[in-house]
Amino acid sequence: QSPESSIMDQSISEQITSLRSEIKSYGSDIVNHVSALYSQHKGTVDLKSDPRNVLKILQHDVHQLLREARESSDYNSKYMSDIAECESMASTLEQISAASKSIAHFEEMLVSSDIDAACNALHEMDEHIRAVPTENSVVGSGAVCDMLRRESKLLRSRFVSRVRRLLRDCVQVSRGRINVLKELSGILRSDDTLLTSSIPLSNIWTVLLSCGGSGCAEAVERVVTEVWTDVIAPLWREKKSISPRTVNGDNRSEMLIELSCAEISAVDVGSDTLTCGTLPPCRMKYAHLLDTLGQIMGFLYSEVFCSDERVLQHACEAFNRPPSGGGICLLPALRDTLVSIIPKTESEMELFQGAVTGPIAEFEKKVELFGLLPETEVSGEGLLSAAARDIRGKFLEARRYEVLTRARTLVLGDYHNTMLGTGDALEDDQSTAGTIGDPREMLEQSGSTFSFQALPFEPCQISLAACRLLKLVHEVMKQACSSKTPELASMLYQSARDCFEIFAACVQSKFADVIETVPRMGAVFYNDCCYIAHNATLITHAYRQDIGAVNPDLQGCVGFVDFIPRFRAMGERCLQGHVEEQKKTLLVLLGKVRVYVAEEEEADEFSGGGPLGPDMEGSNSEEAAAVLVKHMGRLKGQWQSVLQESVYNRLVGFLLEVVLRRAMRPVLEAKYISESTATDVSRVFKIIQKSRSVFSDARDDESLLTLVGSWGKFCALSDLLEFSLSEIAEWLPRRKFSSFTGNEMASLVRALFEDSARRQNILSSILEISK
């Protein structure tokens, strides 16, 4: 290598070292300068001489050094990495400097009236920020770059907020009023600043769109929400049709709607967002509602959103957001409103369908033209058109829903109120409620209807719910028979059947505790089941031919007779449970009646077990027997005025039969009965005989035998325990003791009397009679 070349290499090396040192020094100054401008430590650095001014000198030095190095013979191997490092550092400093300048420029443009120029400055700032490196460099640009990015985001947010405030000044929505300024000028109310030039509304939308992010969507969402809350939603409470009035000026457009009803607010409906599920019932005619909404949509399209397709796309999303997102759901709200105002009668249905089909088609065309119809609605059949086409199906669903709702309300009402049921629910008078056990009411209604005479049903107390439900079934079946279409007749017929299902499901679940624990309510439920089963036959025969004429497919149906075994079984299970419970109670009370049947043996009890003490003798047994009779009397108060007379007599007859059989068993099985014991037992038995008062009418002994088979035997045993041998011999031929077997009679004589010739004669007579 020549001396000249060595001197040049040494000079380049020294220049590179000096340049690297200067770049690092100026880089640190730039970092401190940016930090002072955009951090909380502002003012800690002397900024009299801006270090960013030396960037051009640094770049010139780097390029000069590069030219000198290329003249060197060892350029590629010796100086390439050093020069590249210097060039990279200079470029990084230049990018940071440019970003800092663009941020400062955009910050100056924030308050400018020329929002288009401010938007261009925003894009320029974004371009410089994107060029800033993301990794740390030798001069520490990583921390500074992060600081610049945060500052740019903050400024962007401030700019978008300012533009949205400008939009709020342009579009103002209040109750029944939409006011639009086409251009902003003068003093801004939101910023309290003076505009040097006017700002068109269309430019505001353009700037919001160009800013990107969610700024435009949020602004559109605010406008749509205010229009919905203050202008559209109150229409549902207006009774008369409303024609919006539009006023157009040079720089102003205004739509006025004269609302007379109270304002609908989120507080009224208990929600922060008024959705289709929170709207009140519509009072205005549906065609007028659609016409008013069409005019409002047209005003939004042309005046508020300036016919901008991108803005209208955001508006379409805001008007048709799914319910899960808390949106407004305009089209579903109109569909639900259409369904809610469907007429109740079939005759009005045809006129209604013709009155709404045309306005719906016209409204959907307008909304599609304005770009506010979802893509799914544009490509296929509209939601409202589909609802109008299926209006008859909605009518059937609404009628069915109404019937089942009424049935459920009737069944889940107060089940404790009862009335007199005589057989036919169509003829039974609900005014008999509260006249439990009044014989005059039974006399006035007994056999008063043809159905009662043709298919007898004993009067009893039923629940008002059961009678009202059956009257509803009659009403529904009459409507089914008078309907003009087979579909309606079939739907009403099935709804009437479902009323029976609702009673069977709801009463047993909601009132289970009362029905299963209170004897009177258990009897009422049993009566209800029998009453419904009885009316199932009447309803089937009353409407079979008429409903078959409307819908031939129902001519051969079973009607309601298939419910008969189900309801009878339900009632019998319930009543049988109460009978078993009363049986256990009576046997427990009978077990407390204890007597001595032998002097040498322990005392026995009618329940058949347990040790006995001397304190259970005498008057205690009589008191226990009186308690048993009193309990039978309470049972009479629970059942006699509720159940059918024949059912009541059979039930208490069965319970009394159980008591008598269990009471007689220890006496018939005793081997020895003393005279005092026989007297005590006879006295107790005669107290138990007072339970005959539980029957619904005064019955003699012979009539009681049809209900209580052991009644004659029990009375004969009561007398036998007090008879002497002479009295037994006198009554024996008269067949007073015919209910006893020969062995039972002989066993009683042996237990009551000591062995003697007279006893042997009586035993011989008993043997002859029993042959």
Number of C-alpha atoms within 10 A of each C-alpha: 6 6 8 9 14 12 11 15 21 12 14 18 18 12 15 22 14 11 18 21 13 14 22 18 13 22 25 18 19 25 22 18 23 20 20 17 17 15 13 9 10 13 12 12 14 11 13 6 8 12 18 19 12 13 19 12 10 23 18 12 17 21 14 11 19 20 11 15 23 13 12 17 12 13 15 11 8 14 19 14 12 14 21 13 14 24 20 14 22 23 16 20 25 20 20 26 22 18 25 24 15 22 24 15 16 24 19 12 20 22 16 16 18 16 20 16 14 21 22 16 21 25 17 17 24 18 13 19 22 14 14 24 15 13 11 12 13 14 20 14 24 17 14 23 24 16 15 22 18 13 16 23 12 11 17 21 14 14 24 22 15 17 22 21 17 19 24 18 18 20 20 17 21 13 18 20 20 25 20 24 23 21 18 20 15 12 12 14 12 11 11 9 12 14 16 12 13 13 20 17 23 17 16 21 23 16 22 23 16 15 19 11 11 12 19 25 19 15 22 25 19 15 21 20 19 17 21 20 22 20 25 21 22 22 28 19 19 19 13 14 16 16 14 16 12 16 10 11 9 8 11 14 18 19 21 18 19 15 18 13 12 9 17 21 16 14 10 12 15 10 11 10 17 23 23 20 14 15 18 16 12 20 16 17 16 21 17 16 22 19 20 20 19 20 19 20 19 17 20 22 22 12 23 28 20 17 16 15 14 16 22 21 17 19 27 22 19 23 20 18 17 14 13 6 8 12 19 24 20 19 19 18 18 20 17 17 20 18 17 14 16 20 17 13 12 19 11 11 16 13 11 17 17 11 14 20 17 13 19 22 14 14 21 22 16 19 20 16 12 21 23 23 23 18 11 10 15 15 8 9 11 20 17 23 20 12 20 23 13 12 21 18 14 17 21 20 15 18 21 21 13 14 21 17 14 14 25 18 13 19 24 15 12 13 21 14 14 24 24 27 30 25 28 26 24 18 17 19 15 16 10 18 16 13 16 17 15 12 10 10 14 19 11 9 19 18 18 15 15 11 16 19 12 9 13 15 19 17 24 26 29 30 24 24 25 25 27 18 24 23 17 20 26 19 15 22 26 18 18 27 24 16 20 14 13 19 16 25 25 21 16 25 23 16 23 26 18 17 22 21 13 17 22 16 12 14 18 16 11 13 16 12 12 15 23 18 13 13 21 24 25 26 29 27 27 25 26 25 26 23 29 26 21 22 24 24 17 20 20 16 14 14 17 18 16 18 24 18 14 21 20 13 12 19 16 10 12 11 20 20 18 12 20 18 12 13 22 19 15 16 19 18 14 19 24 15 15 20 17 12 13 18 17 13 14 20 18 14 20 24 22 20 27 27 26 24 27 19 12 8 9 14 19 21 23 23 19 12 10 10 8 15 10 11 10 18 17 19 13 15 23 24 15 21 26 19 18 25 23 16 17 22 18 13 16 20 14 17 23 24 20 24 22 18 18 10 14 20 22 15 19 25 22 16 20 25 18 16 21 22 16 18 24 18 13 17 23 16 13 16 15 21 22 17 15 16 20 23 17 21 28 19 20 24 22 16 17 25 18 15 18 22 14 22 20 15 10 11 12 9 13 11 11 18 15 12 18 22 17 20 24 19 19 22 19 16 24 21 18 22 24 19 16 13 17 12 11 17 18 12 14 16 13 9 11 18 20 16 17 18 13 18 13 12 21 19 18 20 24 17 20 23 16 12 11 8 9 14 18 14 13 18 20 13 16 21 15 10 13 13 6
